[in-house]
Each structure stands twice: as structure tokens, then as C-alpha cells.
Amino acid sequence: MRLTKLNVGTGDSVKRTNFFLAACLAMALGSAAQAEPIPVRHIQRPMHEFMVARSETGAVLARTEFSQVVQGDEVTLRLTYRFVDGSIDDETTTFRQKGTFRLVRDHHIQKGPFFAKPVDFAVEAANGMATTRTTDKYGKEHDESEHMDLPDDLANGFIGTLLLNVPQNAKAFRVGLLAPVGSGRLVRLLISLDSVQPFQRNGETLSAIASWAASLA
């Protein structure tokens, strides 16, 4: 899947934004490890962009909206895919950018025929609560919450932002992810920035440092 920009609002450079989106499309899950908080090197600023997600053949899969709002040291970003079949992938994330990055909360929704199974999963990092919302065959919603001991480096929803702050010569590192499996499953993402991958913008082929390796144990 590739992304084509429609227009740009206020915010950081186009290259940084497209690098963020390329990162979010190429993730692999790894094993448990110690927390490795990422220092803040680039302060995130307000941003609002619209794009189109296409298949390798050029067919439109979804129209995409990305926004980023900053209040003090908190950043709230939202990435929404509206697929042509009516499906929606909508994730809203709030994190702090003070010294190191810290997740505040994340809410991820996936629904529609594009997805094998619907997802409505939220995590509040401060109190360690993970909540899964399901709908039964009668249309009634059910919430299942569980308290979890979450690591400081939990990165749900803003991995791309972390990658913008990692030096190009950085060694492989791990961050935590709370996957929407059951009431939440803590996994590790091993990230290795050691190759260049192409992506498309406005019909132009660009390159971004983007290589992720999985480590299972």
C-alpha cells in the first residue's frame, strides 16, 4: 500500500510526515525486553494532512486523514483510514514529549469488511487500564477492562514519531506495544534502522530509512 498526499496543513516538513506514515505501515512484533525510552530530539508541532492509500497497482484503497494537536508538552495525533468498502481504521493517541516520550492514552478502532475481526481497544497508561469493547449479535456493547503493569516505553499509536527522534546510526532498540488480543497482550517491537525502503508521494518515488526486524523468544 502506498500513500499519495492530497494537501498539507501547518506542521513539520513533508519528508518527516511521510517517513512517519511509512514507519506505521512496516511494523513487526518481538519479544519482551527492558524499557528503552527514546529521548526527545524533535519537538512535534501542529499538523493536518490528507492522503490517499493505494495498492501496488494504483487502485485507491482508502482516503486518509492525519492530524496532530499540541497542548503544552502533550501531543494528540489521529490517523484515520476510510476505506472504499466503508471500513474504518481510526486511532487517536496522546503522548508527552518532555525529556523522553511517554504514552498517555491510545484508542484504536477497526471495523468493516476490510478487517477479519473488529477492534475497539483503549489503553490509559497512567493507571494501566486496558479496555476492549465488543458488540454482541443483538447490537449491545460490552466493555472488558483489565489492569496491567505497563512499561515506560509503551508506544501504541506513535511509533513513527519515535523513529523521527532516533539517529540514523542508532543501534537496534526495543519498545513496548499493547496488542488488542483479548484484554491486551504486552509484546515488544525490535526496531533496526539499517536499510532504505521506497515509498510514493504524488507519483514520485522517495526513500526513507525503514527496516524493522522481529525477535521472538
Backbone as a chain_set.jsonl record, in Angstrom:
{"seq": "MRLTKLNVGTGDSVKRTNFFLAACLAMALGSAAQAEPIPVRHIQRPMHEFMVARSETGAVLARTEFSQVVQGDEVTLRLTYRFVDGSIDDETTTFRQKGTFRLVRDHHIQKGPFFAKPVDFAVEAANGMATTRTTDKYGKEHDESEHMDLPDDLANGFIGTLLLNVPQNAKAFRVGLLAPVGSGRLVRLLISLDSVQPFQRNGETLSAIASWAASLA", "coords": {"N": [[0.845, -1.192, 0.0], [0.554, 2.216, -0.839], [0.967, 5.744, -0.184], [-0.528, 8.765, -1.235], [-0.144, 12.18, -1.217], [-2.681, 14.629, -0.663], [-3.222, 17.317, 0.26], [-1.564, 19.789, 2.339], [-1.429, 20.871, 5.724], [-0.62, 23.049, 8.493], [2.586, 22.524, 10.054], [5.38, 20.194, 10.614], [8.052, 19.28, 8.347], [7.324, 17.95, 5.026], [8.755, 15.645, 4.371], [9.324, 14.471, 6.862], [6.763, 13.824, 7.76], [5.855, 11.956, 5.838], [7.739, 9.991, 6.301], [6.951, 9.208, 8.841], [4.459, 8.005, 8.207], [5.256, 5.944, 6.518], [6.657, 4.411, 8.341], [4.646, 3.48, 10.069], [3.437, 1.563, 8.551], [5.008, -0.665, 8.426], [5.601, -2.6, 10.549], [6.884, -4.96, 13.006], [6.39, -7.542, 15.407], [8.044, -8.28, 18.475], [9.9, -9.891, 21.164], [9.73, -9.885, 24.834], [11.509, -7.338, 26.671], [13.819, -5.07, 28.328], [12.695, -1.745, 29.249], [13.189, 0.965, 26.981], [13.31, 4.063, 26.827], [12.834, 6.74, 24.465], [14.761, 9.559, 23.844], [13.634, 12.978, 23.487], [14.237, 14.595, 20.541], [13.267, 16.032, 18.426], [10.845, 18.358, 18.561], [7.39, 17.893, 18.383], [4.903, 19.445, 16.34], [1.819, 21.264, 15.535], [-0.197, 19.75, 12.976], [-1.795, 18.879, 9.915], [-3.015, 16.773, 7.545], [-4.059, 15.338, 4.395], [-4.394, 12.302, 2.639], [-4.094, 9.668, 0.142], [-4.471, 6.213, 0.179], [-3.08, 3.68, -1.703], [-3.106, 0.632, -3.648], [-0.487, -1.593, -4.866], [-0.964, -1.644, -7.55], [-2.059, 0.76, -8.041], [-4.706, 1.215, -7.464], [-7.24, 2.86, -5.584], [-7.39, 2.406, -2.155], [-8.079, 3.544, 0.306], [-9.03, 6.668, 1.795], [-7.149, 8.978, 3.577], [-6.681, 10.648, 6.677], [-4.639, 12.706, 8.624], [-3.926, 14.166, 11.707], [-2.455, 16.433, 14.083], [-2.292, 17.685, 17.259], [-1.106, 20.043, 19.596], [-0.709, 20.635, 23.01], [0.772, 22.31, 25.457], [3.146, 20.144, 26.819], [1.976, 17.932, 25.779], [0.948, 15.861, 23.11], [-1.535, 15.176, 20.763], [-2.377, 12.907, 18.421], [-4.066, 11.852, 15.449], [-4.939, 9.316, 13.265], [-6.671, 8.367, 10.494], [-8.118, 5.974, 8.411], [-10.303, 5.754, 5.777], [-11.837, 3.405, 4.148], [-12.633, 2.297, 0.792], [-14.629, 0.418, 0.786], [-16.194, 1.062, 2.892], [-15.126, 0.452, 5.344], [-13.329, 1.3, 8.388], [-10.357, 2.495, 9.856], [-9.276, 3.815, 12.685], [-7.319, 5.69, 14.775], [-6.494, 7.267, 17.776], [-4.133, 9.007, 19.602], [-2.478, 10.082, 22.531], [0.453, 11.547, 23.75], [3.305, 12.4, 25.824], [5.907, 14.78, 25.365], [8.443, 15.355, 26.816], [11.556, 15.549, 27.739], [11.815, 12.55, 27.59], [9.768, 10.372, 25.545], [6.447, 9.613, 26.482], [3.67, 7.546, 26.669], [0.302, 8.601, 27.006], [-2.434, 7.981, 26.491], [-4.271, 5.743, 24.347], [-6.457, 4.985, 21.663], [-7.863, 2.706, 19.578], [-9.641, 1.855, 16.728], [-11.002, -0.51, 14.558], [-13.056, -1.46, 11.965], [-15.472, -3.045, 9.798], [-15.75, -4.616, 6.489], [-13.131, -4.848, 5.457], [-11.509, -5.732, 7.456], [-10.628, -8.69, 9.222], [-11.495, -9.132, 11.815], [-13.298, -7.082, 14.037], [-11.97, -4.28, 15.906], [-11.865, -2.556, 18.951], [-10.161, -0.892, 21.005], [-8.655, 0.343, 23.907], [-6.202, 2.093, 25.849], [-5.075, 3.324, 28.935], [-2.332, 4.757, 29.989], [-1.414, 5.847, 32.407], [-2.864, 4.751, 34.578], [-2.73, 2.118, 33.929], [-4.826, 0.743, 32.726], [-6.471, -1.32, 30.444], [-8.866, -1.513, 27.925], [-11.274, -3.362, 26.225], [-13.744, -3.191, 23.796], [-16.631, -4.789, 22.747], [-19.256, -5.899, 20.531], [-22.263, -7.582, 20.79], [-24.352, -10.099, 19.139], [-26.819, -8.972, 19.257], [-26.441, -6.336, 19.074], [-25.648, -5.02, 21.36], [-23.303, -3.29, 23.344], [-20.286, -4.297, 24.998], [-17.974, -3.818, 27.584], [-14.731, -4.744, 28.504], [-12.391, -4.58, 30.954], [-9.008, -4.448, 32.125], [-6.424, -4.329, 34.533], [-3.012, -3.618, 34.004], [0.53, -4.093, 34.341], [2.347, -1.784, 32.982], [5.054, -0.944, 30.756], [7.423, 1.841, 30.765], [8.124, 2.547, 28.206], [6.016, 2.169, 26.456], [4.474, 2.286, 23.298], [2.16, 2.557, 21.781], [0.502, 3.677, 18.939], [2.248, 5.828, 18.293], [4.684, 5.165, 17.098], [5.915, 5.976, 14.741], [6.563, 8.64, 15.335], [8.511, 8.259, 17.302], [10.524, 7.136, 15.717], [11.304, 9.309, 14.221], [12.935, 10.571, 15.97], [15.17, 9.1, 16.399], [18.599, 8.674, 15.947], [20.243, 8.224, 12.75], [22.334, 6.42, 12.837], [21.781, 4.788, 14.933], [21.761, 1.995, 17.198], [20.007, -1.178, 17.134], [16.86, -1.194, 18.821], [14.332, -1.622, 21.402], [10.804, -1.25, 21.894], [7.725, -1.074, 23.772], [4.535, -2.566, 23.056], [1.048, -2.681, 23.394], [-0.912, -5.083, 22.442], [-4.09, -5.582, 20.806], [-5.239, -8.105, 21.82], [-7.398, -10.287, 23.222], [-7.932, -9.039, 26.413], [-5.775, -7.447, 26.168], [-2.413, -7.729, 25.247], [0.907, -7.674, 26.123], [3.623, -6.95, 24.132], [6.842, -6.873, 22.413], [8.539, -4.596, 20.297], [11.097, -4.848, 18.092], [13.329, -2.687, 16.706], [15.239, -1.926, 13.92], [17.211, 0.293, 12.363], [18.417, 0.112, 9.52], [18.356, 0.028, 6.745], [17.218, 1.152, 3.487], [14.037, 2.031, 2.296], [11.663, 2.288, -0.345], [8.995, 4.704, -0.952], [5.867, 6.124, -2.091], [4.935, 9.41, -3.157], [2.708, 11.673, -4.363], [3.012, 10.508, -6.889], [5.731, 10.377, -7.102], [8.724, 8.636, -6.454], [10.219, 8.179, -3.388], [12.701, 7.859, -0.775], [13.124, 6.289, 2.419], [14.68, 5.733, 5.569], [14.056, 2.68, 6.787], [13.725, -0.097, 8.338], [12.682, -2.958, 9.928], [13.109, -5.473, 12.325], [12.042, -8.614, 13.56], [12.093, -10.129, 16.78], [11.837, -13.08, 18.349], [11.243, -14.883, 21.307]], "CA": [[0.0, 0.0, 0.0], [1.32, 3.441, -0.848], [0.207, 6.928, 0.172], [-0.368, 9.932, -2.082], [-0.588, 13.368, -0.498], [-3.653, 15.493, -1.312], [-2.799, 18.672, 0.592], [-0.822, 19.863, 3.589], [-1.746, 21.983, 6.614], [0.547, 23.533, 9.208], [3.32, 21.477, 10.753], [6.761, 19.95, 10.247], [8.297, 19.091, 6.924], [6.644, 16.866, 4.329], [9.555, 14.424, 4.444], [9.167, 13.864, 8.178], [5.423, 13.261, 7.846], [5.782, 10.753, 5.035], [8.535, 8.989, 6.999], [6.063, 8.726, 9.894], [3.449, 7.127, 7.653], [5.933, 4.744, 6.047], [7.005, 3.632, 9.525], [3.455, 2.846, 10.622], [2.978, 0.504, 7.666], [6.026, -1.71, 8.318], [5.985, -2.969, 11.899], [6.965, -6.373, 13.348], [6.342, -7.701, 16.851], [9.13, -9.076, 19.026], [9.762, -10.491, 22.489], [9.858, -8.987, 25.979], [12.844, -6.822, 26.962], [13.77, -3.938, 29.23], [12.217, -0.494, 28.669], [14.214, 1.795, 26.381], [12.667, 5.323, 26.443], [13.506, 7.48, 23.411], [14.867, 10.993, 24.169], [13.016, 13.906, 22.542], [15.19, 15.365, 19.757], [12.496, 16.904, 17.53], [9.552, 18.692, 19.145], [6.284, 17.782, 17.445], [4.099, 20.651, 16.216], [0.518, 21.006, 14.891], [-0.109, 19.247, 11.613], [-3.053, 18.355, 9.388], [-2.784, 16.35, 6.172], [-4.955, 14.376, 3.768], [-3.684, 11.454, 1.687], [-4.809, 8.542, -0.443], [-3.749, 4.944, 0.251], [-3.281, 2.927, -2.936], [-2.465, -0.665, -3.787], [0.674, -1.555, -5.745], [-1.434, -1.434, -8.918], [-2.558, 2.12, -8.154], [-6.119, 1.313, -7.089], [-7.47, 3.537, -4.314], [-7.879, 1.549, -1.078], [-8.659, 4.335, 1.381], [-8.648, 8.075, 1.926], [-6.51, 9.038, 4.882], [-6.528, 11.958, 7.31], [-3.726, 12.714, 9.759], [-3.885, 15.454, 12.406], [-1.633, 16.454, 15.278], [-2.596, 18.859, 18.078], [-0.145, 20.161, 20.692], [-1.097, 21.452, 24.157], [1.861, 22.17, 26.416], [4.049, 19.07, 26.423], [1.185, 16.804, 25.303], [0.622, 15.816, 21.686], [-2.596, 14.241, 20.403], [-2.41, 12.676, 16.981], [-5.14, 10.974, 14.99], [-4.75, 8.799, 11.917], [-7.917, 7.707, 10.107], [-8.263, 5.436, 7.068], [-11.686, 5.481, 5.369], [-11.687, 2.527, 3.005], [-13.666, 2.439, -0.223], [-15.726, -0.506, 1.076], [-16.891, 1.543, 4.081], [-14.384, 0.115, 6.559], [-12.627, 2.405, 9.033], [-9.275, 2.281, 10.806], [-9.207, 5.134, 13.33], [-6.525, 5.615, 16.004], [-6.193, 8.541, 18.423], [-3.078, 8.778, 20.587], [-1.909, 11.227, 23.238], [1.713, 11.237, 24.421], [4.06, 13.545, 26.322], [7.239, 14.949, 24.787], [9.217, 16.129, 27.78], [12.721, 14.731, 28.076], [11.59, 11.342, 26.807], [8.371, 10.212, 25.136], [5.639, 8.749, 27.351], [2.278, 7.411, 26.256], [-0.755, 8.971, 27.947], [-3.57, 7.11, 26.18], [-4.428, 5.374, 22.942], [-7.74, 4.355, 21.349], [-7.754, 2.208, 18.209], [-10.87, 1.228, 16.237], [-11.019, -1.072, 13.213], [-14.328, -2.124, 11.717], [-15.865, -3.114, 8.407], [-15.362, -5.847, 5.782], [-11.699, -4.902, 5.166], [-10.834, -6.365, 8.59], [-11.138, -10.017, 9.563], [-12.138, -9.05, 13.114], [-13.336, -5.695, 14.501], [-11.154, -3.919, 17.069], [-12.134, -1.306, 19.68], [-9.228, -1.162, 22.1], [-8.143, 1.584, 24.503], [-5.285, 1.926, 26.972], [-4.719, 4.504, 29.728], [-1.026, 4.366, 30.501], [-1.195, 6.319, 33.774], [-3.417, 3.803, 35.562], [-2.514, 0.752, 33.461], [-6.082, 0.085, 32.358], [-6.712, -1.642, 29.037], [-10.29, -1.78, 27.759], [-11.722, -3.887, 24.949], [-15.193, -3.058, 23.62], [-17.19, -5.686, 21.74], [-20.7, -5.795, 20.297], [-22.823, -8.914, 20.607], [-25.215, -10.265, 17.965], [-28.015, -8.161, 19.434], [-26.048, -4.945, 18.938], [-25.33, -4.444, 22.659], [-21.871, -3.145, 23.563], [-19.752, -4.829, 26.254], [-16.613, -3.374, 27.883], [-13.928, -5.613, 29.368], [-11.197, -3.829, 31.351], [-8.041, -5.177, 32.936], [-5.265, -3.546, 34.948], [-1.773, -4.26, 33.611], [1.776, -3.416, 34.701], [2.818, -1.362, 31.668], [6.402, -0.359, 30.755], [7.507, 3.265, 30.454], [8.368, 2.773, 26.78], [4.865, 1.764, 25.659], [4.491, 3.172, 22.126], [0.956, 2.416, 20.961], [-0.004, 4.813, 18.179], [3.188, 6.887, 17.901], [5.989, 4.6, 16.755], [6.516, 6.825, 13.721], [7.154, 9.794, 15.999], [9.75, 7.804, 17.926], [11.537, 6.928, 14.692], [11.804, 10.615, 13.82], [13.855, 11.044, 17.0], [16.269, 8.149, 16.529], [19.683, 8.96, 14.998], [20.353, 7.245, 11.674], [23.336, 5.41, 13.169], [21.396, 4.158, 16.199], [21.703, 0.538, 17.249], [18.654, -1.724, 17.273], [16.29, -0.946, 20.14], [13.005, -2.187, 21.592], [9.761, -0.502, 22.587], [6.597, -1.911, 24.111], [3.231, -2.39, 22.417], [-0.037, -3.449, 23.981], [-1.684, -5.554, 21.295], [-5.504, -5.808, 21.117], [-5.524, -9.54, 21.884], [-8.13, -10.459, 24.472], [-7.998, -7.764, 27.13], [-4.496, -6.773, 25.969], [-1.23, -8.579, 25.365], [2.111, -6.873, 26.031], [4.648, -7.522, 23.26], [7.959, -5.975, 22.177], [8.873, -4.303, 18.908], [12.531, -4.653, 17.896], [13.479, -1.796, 15.562], [16.599, -1.818, 13.416], [17.25, 1.289, 11.297], [19.641, -0.235, 8.806], [18.196, -0.094, 5.296], [16.395, 2.182, 2.856], [12.875, 1.484, 1.62], [10.988, 3.316, -1.141], [7.568, 4.96, -0.801], [5.356, 7.001, -3.127], [4.229, 10.63, -2.803], [2.347, 12.43, -5.56], [3.56, 9.84, -8.051], [7.192, 10.411, -7.057], [9.313, 7.631, -5.577], [11.168, 8.711, -2.431], [13.298, 6.841, 0.076], [13.171, 6.545, 3.853], [15.346, 4.69, 6.342], [12.914, 1.977, 7.367], [13.911, -1.531, 8.404], [12.258, -3.457, 11.232], [13.363, -6.899, 12.451], [11.332, -9.231, 14.676], [12.879, -11.005, 17.64], [10.927, -13.922, 19.11], [11.957, -15.695, 22.292]], "C": [[0.875, 1.235, 0.0], [0.395, 4.637, -0.639], [0.522, 8.074, -0.772], [-0.943, 11.13, -1.358], [-1.609, 14.145, -1.315], [-3.361, 16.946, -1.028], [-2.223, 18.689, 1.991], [-1.28, 21.059, 4.392], [-0.471, 22.463, 7.287], [1.28, 22.363, 9.84], [4.74, 21.349, 10.261], [6.855, 19.605, 8.773], [7.555, 17.902, 6.361], [7.42, 15.563, 4.463], [9.356, 13.719, 5.775], [7.812, 13.197, 8.296], [5.319, 11.974, 7.052], [6.623, 9.641, 5.638], [7.71, 8.366, 8.118], [5.081, 7.71, 9.345], [4.075, 5.842, 7.119], [6.259, 3.836, 7.219], [5.818, 2.845, 10.032], [2.99, 1.668, 9.788], [3.933, -0.68, 7.625], [6.513, -2.183, 9.664], [6.016, -4.49, 12.087], [7.028, -6.507, 14.854], [7.437, -8.631, 17.331], [8.856, -9.503, 20.445], [9.972, -9.472, 23.589], [11.306, -8.586, 26.197], [12.699, -5.639, 27.893], [13.306, -2.676, 28.504], [13.384, 0.33, 28.145], [13.578, 3.104, 25.913], [13.511, 6.076, 25.414], [13.562, 8.954, 23.787], [14.22, 11.852, 23.081], [14.113, 14.72, 21.868], [14.489, 16.37, 18.848], [11.122, 17.144, 18.149], [8.469, 18.621, 18.078], [5.407, 19.036, 17.492], [2.782, 20.331, 15.523], [0.679, 20.635, 13.421], [-1.487, 18.74, 11.191], [-2.856, 18.037, 7.913], [-3.844, 15.36, 5.717], [-4.167, 13.607, 2.712], [-4.609, 10.397, 1.129], [-3.928, 7.312, -0.326], [-4.105, 4.12, -0.98], [-2.599, 1.569, -2.858], [-1.267, -0.519, -4.71], [0.273, -1.315, -7.196], [-2.011, -0.036, -9.116], [-4.019, 2.298, -7.78], [-6.259, 1.981, -5.724], [-8.057, 2.555, -3.303], [-8.614, 2.356, -0.017], [-8.222, 5.783, 1.24], [-8.256, 8.289, 3.388], [-6.402, 10.471, 5.372], [-5.62, 11.813, 8.53], [-3.726, 14.105, 10.384], [-3.048, 15.313, 13.667], [-1.86, 17.775, 16.001], [-1.657, 18.862, 19.275], [-0.693, 21.104, 21.758], [-0.049, 21.267, 25.244], [2.832, 21.113, 25.956], [3.3, 17.816, 25.977], [0.836, 16.963, 23.827], [-0.482, 14.79, 21.482], [-2.613, 14.109, 18.893], [-3.516, 11.682, 16.644], [-4.885, 10.599, 13.54], [-5.969, 7.959, 11.554], [-7.857, 7.266, 8.649], [-9.75, 5.176, 6.827], [-11.625, 4.708, 4.057], [-12.882, 2.637, 2.056], [-14.843, 1.493, 0.014], [-16.51, -0.104, 2.327], [-16.199, 1.219, 5.385], [-13.633, 1.338, 7.086], [-11.524, 1.869, 9.942], [-8.976, 3.648, 11.41], [-8.462, 5.0, 14.652], [-6.193, 7.019, 16.506], [-5.24, 8.279, 19.581], [-2.645, 10.095, 21.218], [-0.63, 10.779, 23.937], [2.367, 12.524, 24.89], [5.435, 13.566, 25.67], [8.049, 15.885, 25.686], [10.374, 15.272, 28.268], [12.73, 13.456, 27.268], [10.112, 11.269, 26.456], [7.655, 9.25, 26.077], [4.206, 8.735, 26.852], [1.348, 7.858, 27.374], [-1.953, 8.055, 27.741], [-3.604, 6.823, 24.694], [-5.77, 4.676, 22.77], [-7.728, 3.991, 19.875], [-9.023, 1.45, 17.844], [-10.639, 0.726, 14.819], [-12.349, -1.795, 13.034], [-14.661, -2.068, 10.238], [-15.306, -4.344, 7.729], [-13.885, -5.952, 5.446], [-10.949, -5.682, 6.238], [-11.49, -7.695, 8.938], [-11.911, -9.998, 10.876], [-12.144, -7.595, 13.572], [-12.501, -5.497, 15.757], [-11.666, -2.606, 17.645], [-11.384, -1.438, 20.989], [-8.646, 0.15, 22.6], [-7.221, 1.256, 25.664], [-5.022, 3.28, 27.613], [-3.417, 4.162, 30.448], [-0.831, 4.732, 31.97], [-1.689, 5.32, 34.819], [-3.31, 2.347, 35.109], [-3.762, 0.017, 33.048], [-6.175, -0.095, 30.843], [-8.161, -2.081, 28.899], [-10.592, -2.238, 26.337], [-13.238, -3.779, 24.881], [-15.637, -3.966, 22.479], [-18.696, -5.469, 21.639], [-21.251, -7.183, 20.034], [-23.786, -8.939, 19.416], [-26.507, -9.471, 18.055], [-27.709, -6.66, 19.341], [-25.704, -4.272, 20.257], [-23.824, -4.422, 22.863], [-21.468, -3.674, 24.94], [-18.312, -4.362, 26.412], [-15.945, -4.349, 28.836], [-12.622, -4.893, 29.677], [-10.312, -4.683, 32.241], [-6.883, -4.249, 33.285], [-4.003, -4.329, 34.622], [-0.588, -3.425, 34.085], [2.473, -3.047, 33.399], [4.208, -0.725, 31.753], [6.365, 1.117, 30.393], [7.646, 3.534, 28.965], [7.217, 2.318, 25.896], [4.642, 2.777, 24.534], [3.269, 3.008, 21.235], [0.607, 3.726, 20.26], [1.002, 5.862, 17.769], [4.602, 6.358, 17.641], [6.689, 5.466, 15.71], [7.184, 8.047, 14.314], [8.467, 9.416, 16.673], [10.861, 7.677, 16.892], [12.109, 8.244, 14.191], [12.876, 11.13, 14.774], [15.035, 10.111, 17.228], [17.355, 8.501, 15.518], [19.819, 7.855, 13.963], [21.358, 6.141, 11.988], [23.009, 4.676, 14.469], [21.414, 2.64, 16.089], [20.251, 0.091, 17.383], [18.144, -1.496, 18.696], [14.874, -1.502, 20.182], [12.078, -1.177, 22.261], [8.597, -1.45, 22.843], [5.36, -1.568, 23.304], [2.209, -3.24, 23.169], [-0.977, -3.832, 22.85], [-3.13, -5.849, 21.713], [-5.883, -7.279, 21.012], [-6.162, -9.821, 23.231], [-8.303, -9.114, 25.149], [-6.686, -7.004, 27.05], [-3.333, -7.712, 26.193], [0.005, -7.72, 25.139], [3.159, -7.6, 25.199], [5.758, -6.486, 23.095], [8.168, -5.793, 20.679], [10.369, -4.03, 18.835], [12.722, -3.872, 16.608], [14.941, -1.684, 15.185], [16.593, -0.878, 12.223], [18.496, 1.065, 10.444], [19.453, -0.453, 7.308], [17.283, 1.015, 4.793], [15.256, 1.516, 2.103], [12.168, 2.589, 0.853], [9.542, 3.506, -0.731], [7.173, 6.019, -1.815], [4.692, 8.234, -2.534], [3.995, 11.439, -4.064], [2.978, 11.841, -6.826], [5.069, 9.797, -8.1], [7.696, 9.369, -6.07], [10.389, 8.267, -4.711], [11.701, 7.57, -1.573], [13.264, 7.273, 1.534], [13.939, 5.397, 4.513], [14.265, 3.943, 7.106], [13.118, 0.473, 7.31], [13.581, -2.015, 9.812], [12.463, -4.963, 11.276], [12.651, -7.439, 13.684], [12.257, -10.133, 15.469], [11.916, -11.79, 18.517], [11.712, -14.792, 20.067], [10.956, -16.372, 23.214]], "O": [[1.843, 1.304, 0.758], [-0.809, 4.554, -0.886], [1.685, 8.334, -1.079], [-2.097, 11.107, -0.932], [-1.438, 14.309, -2.523], [-3.259, 17.746, -1.958], [-2.371, 17.727, 2.745], [-1.498, 22.137, 3.839], [0.623, 22.314, 6.743], [0.677, 21.33, 10.13], [5.264, 22.237, 9.59], [5.861, 19.634, 8.047], [7.197, 16.971, 7.082], [6.828, 14.499, 4.646], [9.231, 12.495, 5.813], [7.708, 12.114, 8.872], [4.753, 10.995, 7.538], [6.273, 8.468, 5.509], [7.754, 7.154, 8.329], [4.884, 6.656, 9.949], [3.49, 4.767, 7.252], [6.148, 2.615, 7.103], [5.952, 1.675, 10.389], [2.216, 0.845, 10.276], [3.701, -1.619, 6.863], [7.718, -2.177, 9.917], [5.28, -5.22, 11.423], [7.651, -5.682, 15.521], [7.734, -9.64, 16.692], [7.709, -9.484, 20.892], [10.347, -8.331, 23.322], [12.222, -9.37, 25.949], [11.581, -5.239, 28.219], [13.497, -2.545, 27.294], [14.439, 0.395, 28.775], [13.323, 3.257, 24.718], [14.741, 6.059, 25.476], [12.517, 9.558, 24.028], [14.253, 11.501, 21.902], [14.84, 15.454, 22.537], [15.039, 17.426, 18.535], [10.32, 16.215, 18.248], [8.601, 19.21, 17.005], [5.197, 19.615, 18.558], [2.63, 19.239, 14.975], [1.562, 21.133, 12.724], [-2.25, 18.235, 12.014], [-2.563, 18.93, 7.118], [-4.444, 14.644, 6.519], [-3.368, 14.19, 1.978], [-5.747, 10.242, 1.57], [-2.754, 7.359, -0.694], [-5.28, 3.889, -1.266], [-1.644, 1.378, -2.106], [-1.046, 0.551, -5.278], [1.082, -0.833, -7.988], [-2.408, 0.32, -10.225], [-4.522, 3.422, -7.778], [-5.483, 1.698, -4.811], [-9.095, 1.944, -3.557], [-9.642, 1.92, 0.503], [-7.186, 6.084, 0.647], [-8.941, 7.839, 4.306], [-6.082, 11.385, 4.613], [-5.804, 10.92, 9.356], [-3.547, 15.105, 9.688], [-2.941, 14.231, 14.244], [-1.65, 18.848, 15.436], [-1.431, 17.825, 19.898], [-1.092, 22.23, 21.458], [0.023, 20.214, 25.878], [3.303, 21.162, 24.82], [3.906, 16.756, 25.813], [0.479, 18.047, 23.364], [-0.385, 13.664, 21.969], [-2.838, 15.084, 18.175], [-3.854, 10.801, 17.434], [-4.646, 11.461, 12.695], [-6.268, 6.965, 12.216], [-7.584, 8.072, 7.759], [-10.383, 4.452, 7.595], [-11.393, 5.282, 2.994], [-13.984, 3.014, 2.456], [-15.938, 1.732, -0.496], [-17.388, -0.843, 2.774], [-16.642, 1.67, 6.441], [-13.34, 2.277, 6.345], [-11.728, 0.917, 10.696], [-8.478, 4.538, 10.721], [-8.909, 4.286, 15.55], [-5.678, 7.852, 15.76], [-5.505, 7.434, 20.436], [-2.469, 11.098, 20.527], [-0.618, 9.762, 24.631], [2.031, 13.61, 24.417], [6.051, 12.523, 25.448], [8.298, 17.043, 25.351], [10.197, 14.384, 29.101], [13.552, 13.289, 26.366], [9.299, 12.015, 27.002], [8.193, 8.2, 26.428], [3.603, 9.787, 26.637], [1.569, 7.541, 28.543], [-2.434, 7.427, 28.684], [-3.041, 7.563, 23.887], [-6.178, 3.878, 23.614], [-7.598, 4.865, 19.018], [-9.435, 0.528, 18.548], [-10.133, 1.464, 13.973], [-12.722, -2.638, 13.85], [-14.208, -1.181, 9.513], [-14.48, -5.05, 8.308], [-13.41, -7.054, 5.169], [-9.88, -6.232, 5.974], [-12.714, -7.826, 8.951], [-12.869, -10.752, 11.043], [-11.11, -6.931, 13.508], [-12.34, -6.411, 16.565], [-11.878, -1.645, 16.905], [-11.885, -2.011, 21.956], [-8.194, 0.975, 21.806], [-7.424, 0.272, 26.376], [-4.774, 4.266, 26.919], [-3.406, 3.376, 31.395], [-0.157, 4.008, 32.702], [-1.016, 5.073, 35.82], [-3.748, 1.442, 35.821], [-3.769, -1.214, 33.018], [-5.986, 0.846, 30.073], [-8.634, -2.922, 29.663], [-10.211, -1.582, 25.368], [-13.938, -4.22, 25.792], [-15.085, -3.915, 21.38], [-19.323, -4.925, 22.548], [-20.763, -7.889, 19.152], [-24.004, -7.916, 18.766], [-27.213, -9.309, 17.059], [-28.597, -5.824, 19.507], [-25.486, -3.061, 20.28], [-23.141, -5.409, 22.591], [-22.202, -3.524, 25.916], [-17.513, -4.491, 25.485], [-16.523, -4.734, 29.852], [-11.831, -4.624, 28.773], [-10.79, -5.523, 33.004], [-6.416, -3.48, 32.445], [-3.904, -5.523, 34.906], [-0.687, -2.204, 34.215], [3.118, -3.892, 32.777], [4.506, -0.034, 32.727], [5.403, 1.594, 29.792], [7.322, 4.627, 28.501], [7.414, 2.101, 24.7], [4.623, 3.983, 24.778], [3.341, 3.295, 20.04], [0.436, 4.758, 20.909], [0.665, 6.729, 16.963], [5.59, 7.033, 17.933], [7.902, 5.669, 15.774], [8.252, 8.454, 13.858], [9.433, 10.178, 16.618], [12.003, 8.06, 17.149], [13.269, 8.301, 13.781], [13.641, 12.027, 14.421], [15.816, 10.316, 18.158], [17.057, 8.616, 14.329], [19.547, 6.69, 14.251], [21.243, 5.036, 11.456], [23.875, 4.015, 15.041], [21.123, 2.073, 15.036], [19.374, 0.892, 17.707], [18.906, -1.595, 19.659], [14.286, -1.815, 19.147], [12.504, -0.363, 23.08], [8.492, -2.501, 22.21], [5.161, -0.417, 22.914], [2.486, -4.383, 23.533], [-1.745, -3.004, 22.36], [-3.376, -6.308, 22.828], [-6.743, -7.652, 20.214], [-5.536, -9.616, 24.271], [-8.768, -8.157, 24.531], [-6.489, -6.027, 27.773], [-3.27, -8.408, 27.206], [0.144, -7.102, 24.083], [3.54, -8.727, 25.515], [5.637, -5.359, 23.575], [7.993, -6.727, 19.897], [10.856, -3.082, 19.45], [12.326, -4.331, 15.537], [15.786, -1.382, 16.027], [16.032, -1.209, 11.179], [19.508, 1.744, 10.621], [20.309, -1.061, 6.665], [16.655, 1.725, 5.579], [15.47, 0.557, 1.361], [12.078, 3.716, 1.342], [8.918, 2.577, -0.218], [8.028, 6.731, -2.343], [3.973, 8.14, -1.539], [4.936, 11.843, -4.748], [3.42, 12.571, -7.713], [5.641, 9.24, -9.037], [7.155, 9.235, -4.973], [11.356, 8.829, -5.225], [11.203, 6.447, -1.642], [13.363, 8.459, 1.848], [13.861, 4.248, 4.078], [13.623, 4.518, 7.986], [12.725, -0.167, 6.335], [14.152, -1.522, 10.785], [12.037, -5.667, 10.36], [12.654, -6.799, 14.735], [13.106, -10.82, 14.901], [11.24, -11.198, 19.358], [12.73, -15.374, 19.693], [11.35, -17.106, 24.121]]}, "num_chains": 1, "name": "protein.A"}
